[in-house]
Amino acid sequence: MMQTVNELLRDESIAHAVWISRYSTGVAARMVKY
């Protein structure tokens, strides 16, 4: 089953957004601690 380029890009951007939000949450938590 082949994904279209648009579907691949959408999946990539969703994964990236999830990673960014997790990362920034971690950074914020660390900043609050110190």
Phi, psi and omega per residue, in radians:
M1 nan 2.017 -3.108
M2 -1.585 2.338 3.039
Q3 -1.532 2.588 3.044
T4 -1.339 2.847 3.135
V5 -1.036 -0.711 3.141
N6 -1.068 -0.720 3.125
E7 -1.142 -0.730 3.120
L8 -1.093 -0.768 3.138
L9 -1.108 -0.706 3.121
R10 -1.092 -0.803 3.133
D11 -1.074 -0.731 3.134
E12 -1.092 -0.788 -3.087
S13 -1.204 -0.590 3.073
I14 -1.138 -0.831 3.141
A15 -1.054 -0.712 -3.128
H16 -1.142 -0.763 3.138
A17 -1.091 -0.705 3.111
V18 -1.105 -0.782 -3.130
W19 -1.098 -0.776 -3.136
I20 -1.064 -0.772 -3.102
S21 -1.177 -0.651 3.075
R22 -1.124 -0.773 -3.105
Y23 -1.107 -0.829 -3.107
S24 -1.170 -0.562 3.056
T25 -1.101 -0.758 3.117
G26 -1.100 -0.743 3.134
V27 -1.132 -0.773 3.128
A28 -1.067 -0.748 3.135
A29 -1.076 -0.711 3.128
R30 -1.166 -0.695 -3.132
M31 -1.138 -0.655 3.137
V32 -1.162 -0.673 -3.114
K33 -1.101 -0.697 -3.050
Y34 -1.595 nan nan
